[in-house]
Every structure is written in C-alpha cells, then in structure tokens.
Amino acid sequence: MSGMIVTLHRPWVSRVLIVALLITSLLAAWALFEYGRFRAGFDSLNTQKEFSQLESTITAFEEQLELLREENAVMERAAQVERKAYDEVNNSLKALQAEILELNGELAFYRGIISPRSASQGLHLQSYKLIPNGELRGFRYEISLTQVLKHSRLAQGNVRLNIEGIQNGHQKSLNLKQLTENHTKELKFKFKYFQNFKGNITLPEQFQAKRVSLQVLPRGREKDMIEKVFDWPFKE
C-alpha cells in the first residue's frame, strides 16, 4: 500500500472560524470604543437618561406654551369685547355731549327771548349760521330773529340775504333769487316772539364769495332795520 494521506474537507468549519473571528474583532472594537468614551468621560447610559429628561422638559414646555396661547386667545377675545363696549359707550357719550350742547344753545336762545340782555326796542338778529350742505358749491343757511317779550305787537317784514364776491374779475352781489332753486327773493317774517329760517343756496361757477350781507327790514319801522356783514367763512 502506497503512502496515502486522507484529508477531510470541511469548508463550513473555515467559514465558521472566519465569522467567529469577525464577530470577535467587532466586539473587541466596540469594547475599545466604549472604553475610550468611558475614559473620556462619556457615559451612554447617563446620556440617554439626560436625553429622555430633555425630551420630557421640552414636552412640558410645549404643553405650557399651548396653555399660554389659549389664555392669550381668551384675553384677546375679552379685550375685543371690552373695546367694543368702550367704543359704544364713547359714541353714546359723544352723542350725549352733542345733544347737551345743542340743548344749551336752545336754552340760551330762549333766555335771550325771555330775559334779553339788551334793553333796546325792536328786532334782534339772534343767530346766523352758514354751513356746507354736501352738494357741489352748496351751503345751508340758518337765521333766527327774536323780539323782546315786552313787545306785544307782531313783528313783520323781510330778510334780505346777499352774497358778495368776484366773478370773472368783477365785483358782484347775488341775492337769494339768484342763489336758490325756488328763486326766493326775500324771506318774509311775521312773529311775536321769534322765527327761524333755514334754506339752501348754490354758488354759481366762477364766483368767488367774499362776504355775506344780511338785512332785516321791519315793515313800517325803517329805523329798526338791522344790517350785518359777515366774512365768507370758507376757503375755496
């Protein structure tokens, strides 16, 4: 018999050994890595614990922030309600003040009739007002005439209202007939205590108003005539 050597062929054993060596190498490398981190002061367990605590803190802060947002929304709605209530009260107060001012004006007007400061006889031009009426070149006039109560007779006559100004470079005076739609020439009055006049006028184009002239002409009493001139109160 010749010298024959029989060798068992077990390839899986080599593979197992290779895998074992790889696993051992990986474990050794991981152990060295952890040891290095430990020597450097890094503790994975503590780090994980701190990370969990940080997550819990962030969650708590987010919940608190949401509560604050909800409270802020409630406060904003309450503030809106308060602002609305304040605006309503403020508007009511302004309306009441305007009404009181108007009533005081009326009270002063009637006091002027009942207890006039002036002892002069005849008529009185109690008030005159001219305001824009919202129309193009349109204005509203308000005139009040009074007579002292001790006068028992009726006051009768006419009121003339003229607007003086410049048109096309020339002086011009316009009366009510030229300024009103119904072409009223004069305002007629007949009263014992007082009478009010209200109406609208419209200035023609190219007319620049300068003054307002008022004449109160009592019938049969020319000496009691009242004449007033007022500067035009508006800028064009």
TAJO-V42537 format. One record per residue. N is the residue number from 1. PHI is phi in degrees with one decimal (NA if undefined). Layout:
n | phi
N | PHI
N | PHI
//
This chain:
n | phi
1 | NA
2 | -75.9
3 | -73.9
4 | -113.7
5 | -106.2
6 | -99.6
7 | -113.6
8 | -77.5
9 | -97.2
10 | -125.1
11 | -64.9
12 | -69.2
13 | -66.7
14 | -63.6
15 | -66.0
16 | -63.2
17 | -63.3
18 | -64.7
19 | -63.0
20 | -62.7
21 | -63.4
22 | -63.6
23 | -62.4
24 | -62.2
25 | -64.3
26 | -63.9
27 | -63.1
28 | -65.1
29 | -64.8
30 | -64.0
31 | -63.2
32 | -63.3
33 | -64.2
34 | -65.2
35 | -64.7
36 | -63.9
37 | -66.0
38 | -63.2
39 | -65.2
40 | -83.3
41 | 94.6
42 | -96.9
43 | -120.1
44 | -64.0
45 | -66.6
46 | -65.6
47 | -62.5
48 | -63.0
49 | -64.9
50 | -64.1
51 | -63.0
52 | -64.9
53 | -64.0
54 | -63.7
55 | -61.6
56 | -64.0
57 | -64.1
58 | -62.1
59 | -61.0
60 | -63.8
61 | -64.1
62 | -63.5
63 | -64.7
64 | -65.7
65 | -63.3
66 | -63.5
67 | -63.3
68 | -64.3
69 | -63.4
70 | -64.5
71 | -63.5
72 | -64.1
73 | -63.1
74 | -63.1
75 | -66.3
76 | -64.7
77 | -63.4
78 | -64.3
79 | -65.1
80 | -63.4
81 | -63.5
82 | -64.9
83 | -63.2
84 | -63.8
85 | -63.6
86 | -63.3
87 | -62.1
88 | -64.1
89 | -65.3
90 | -64.2
91 | -64.9
92 | -63.3
93 | -64.4
94 | -63.3
95 | -63.2
96 | -66.0
97 | -63.1
98 | -64.3
99 | -66.1
100 | -63.2
101 | -61.4
102 | -65.4
103 | -65.5
104 | -63.5
105 | -63.6
106 | -65.3
107 | -62.6
108 | -63.4
109 | -63.0
110 | -71.4
111 | -63.2
112 | -64.6
113 | -82.7
114 | -75.8
115 | -127.5
116 | -67.6
117 | -71.2
118 | -84.8
119 | -92.4
120 | -68.6
121 | -81.9
122 | 95.2
123 | -81.8
124 | -137.3
125 | -83.9
126 | -69.7
127 | -158.2
128 | -145.3
129 | -145.4
130 | -134.9
131 | -136.4
132 | -62.7
133 | -105.9
134 | 91.5
135 | -90.6
136 | -64.0
137 | 57.8
138 | -106.6
139 | -142.1
140 | -115.9
141 | -107.3
142 | -136.9
143 | -129.0
144 | -125.1
145 | -112.3
146 | -133.6
147 | -139.0
148 | -60.0
149 | -61.0
150 | -68.8
151 | -80.1
152 | -94.8
153 | -87.2
154 | -75.5
155 | -95.6
156 | -134.4
157 | 158.7
158 | -133.8
159 | -118.3
160 | -106.9
161 | -121.6
162 | -126.6
163 | -108.1
164 | -101.5
165 | -172.7
166 | -127.3
167 | -137.3
168 | 55.3
169 | 81.8
170 | -122.6
171 | -66.0
172 | -150.2
173 | -121.1
174 | -111.5
175 | -96.0
176 | -59.5
177 | -60.0
178 | -86.1
179 | -110.8
180 | -114.0
181 | -72.2
182 | -87.3
183 | 55.6
184 | -73.5
185 | -80.0
186 | -140.3
187 | -98.2
188 | -93.9
189 | -124.7
190 | -158.7
191 | -157.3
192 | -105.6
193 | -112.9
194 | -161.2
195 | -153.9
196 | -111.5
197 | -125.7
198 | -138.6
199 | -171.3
200 | -120.3
201 | -128.8
202 | -131.6
203 | -79.3
204 | -71.6
205 | -63.4
206 | 67.3
207 | -103.7
208 | -109.6
209 | -71.4
210 | -123.2
211 | -145.5
212 | -118.5
213 | -111.3
214 | -119.8
215 | -129.2
216 | -106.5
217 | -115.3
218 | -71.3
219 | -69.3
220 | 75.0
221 | -135.3
222 | -60.0
223 | -68.2
224 | -92.7
225 | -59.9
226 | -112.9
227 | -134.0
228 | -130.6
229 | -124.7
230 | -119.9
231 | -66.2
232 | -65.1
233 | -85.0
234 | -121.0
235 | -97.4
236 | -96.8
//
